[in-house]
């Protein structure tokens, strides 16, 4: 079985999210955008409710929210950038009420399942002929692009709430090309 990989191409990340935008499916679009920009595990992403991300009194998307991670039990505050806020805005509908799931099943009204989230991501990835992409790819994509833009791996490790750097290193998908660039690009004399 192949290991899930981060999506290394920014163009491919945009295409993956854009797939559902073109189909006018805001829930699926927001799932991908928030999956990439929050670095949350899919289990935590699917537990989000409208109350977590939207201020109903002032009618605005919140700039951040705090959750308890399902896997670790640790509290985590996540900030939403402009793209994530725009994705939440695209998802707004009359069904957006306090306590309602952000990623609502059309059939049951409850939050979509992990299996359904996987199907949503795989359908877009298959349509775009992308391999080794799953729900966890979204989380890994966040770290990979943060690292490539110069964010310290220690900060990424903190965002992921990883206990060891070895796990974070695997998430980043460090390749031989990455290490070669360091060797060949270093100039001290």
Residue pairs with C-beta under 8 A, 6 or more apart in sequence:
2 131
2 132
3 132
4 132
4 133
4 134
4 136
4 137
4 140
5 132
5 133
5 137
5 140
5 173
6 137
6 140
6 141
6 143
6 144
6 145
6 171
6 172
6 173
7 13
7 16
7 130
7 133
7 137
7 141
7 144
8 144
8 173
10 145
12 128
12 130
13 36
13 141
13 145
15 128
16 32
16 121
16 124
16 125
16 128
16 130
16 133
17 29
17 32
17 33
17 36
17 87
19 124
19 127
19 128
20 26
20 28
20 29
20 32
20 120
20 124
21 29
21 90
26 87
26 90
26 91
27 91
27 103
27 104
27 112
28 120
28 124
29 87
29 90
29 91
30 87
30 88
30 90
30 91
30 102
30 103
31 45
31 103
31 112
31 117
31 120
31 121
32 120
32 121
32 124
32 138
33 83
33 84
33 86
33 87
34 40
34 45
34 48
34 84
34 87
34 88
35 42
35 45
35 121
35 135
35 138
35 139
36 138
36 141
36 142
37 80
37 81
37 83
37 84
37 142
38 45
38 78
38 80
38 84
38 142
39 78
39 139
39 142
39 143
39 159
39 160
40 67
40 78
40 139
41 69
41 70
41 71
41 136
41 139
42 114
42 117
42 118
42 135
42 136
42 138
42 139
43 70
43 71
43 114
44 67
44 69
44 70
44 71
45 103
45 117
46 101
46 103
46 111
46 112
46 113
46 114
46 117
47 67
47 70
47 111
48 65
48 67
48 101
48 102
48 103
49 98
49 99
49 100
49 101
49 102
50 56
50 96
50 97
50 98
50 99
50 100
50 101
50 102
51 98
51 99
52 62
52 65
52 67
52 102
53 61
53 62
53 65
53 80
53 88
53 102
54 60
54 61
54 62
54 88
54 92
54 96
55 61
55 62
56 97
56 98
61 80
61 85
61 88
61 89
62 80
63 79
63 80
63 85
64 77
64 78
64 79
64 80
65 77
65 78
65 80
66 75
66 76
66 77
66 78
67 75
67 76
67 78
68 74
68 75
68 76
69 75
69 76
69 161
72 161
74 161
76 161
80 88
88 102
91 102
95 104
101 110
101 111
101 112
102 111
103 111
103 112
103 117
104 110
104 111
104 112
105 111
105 112
105 113
105 116
112 120
114 135
117 135
118 134
118 135
121 133
121 134
121 135
121 137
121 138
122 133
122 134
125 131
125 133
139 160
139 171
140 171
140 172
140 173
142 159
143 156
143 159
143 160
143 168
143 171
143 172
144 171
144 172
144 173
146 155
146 156
146 159
147 153
147 156
147 172
153 165
153 168
153 169
153 172
154 165
156 168
156 171
156 172
157 165
157 168
160 167
160 168
160 171
162 168
162 171
